[in-house]
Amino acid sequence: MMFIMKSFILWVSLLLFGGCSLKQYEVTEPKVIVLKTPKIKFADTGYVRSTDNSVKIELFTAGQAVGKIAINHLVCVEGEGCLSKGSFNESYLNKAYPDTIMQHILLGKPIFNAQHLQRSDEGFEQRIQNKAVNIIYRVDANQIYFKDKQNRILIKIKTIPGQ
């Protein structure tokens, strides 16, 4: 009975916590990544690995891996475990954000259901302001730029020249 229970616990653990790390990503790109949130302060290089709706960022400082964030149906933060997207926002960003915001930013997709979306030849821009947020979000071929002035959050993902 004890063996069956241990096997079940191992299987459930792999299913819940291994789901983020077992994903096969189709695109891997080196980037300059800046993350400034209430809980994360990072500015250096990293890799953005993605499929259509899943994304993982691997963060490096001086060539050494220092962290990973994988987003699929959960948000898994290395060393912290996996959270629902809403719980991740509440802990790491802002509880007023839609659940998919971090995933959409990292994939360069419109946020807030494409509210105030202005398309251009280079990409798009969104400006979203209400009592909870003051966001400027721009996406073009070379950079993803997200800044929420009200909540002091900055996310920049820039293509490394020559890549």
Beta strands, then each sheet from edge to edge (+ up, - down):
strand 1: 27-36
strand 2: 41-50
strand 3: 55-61
strand 4: 64-71
strand 5: 75-77
strand 6: 81-83
strand 7: 117-119
strand 8: 123-129
strand 9: 134-140
strand 10: 143-148
strand 11: 153-159
sheet 1: 6+ 5- 4+ 3- 2+ 1- 11+ 10- 9+ 8- 7+
end
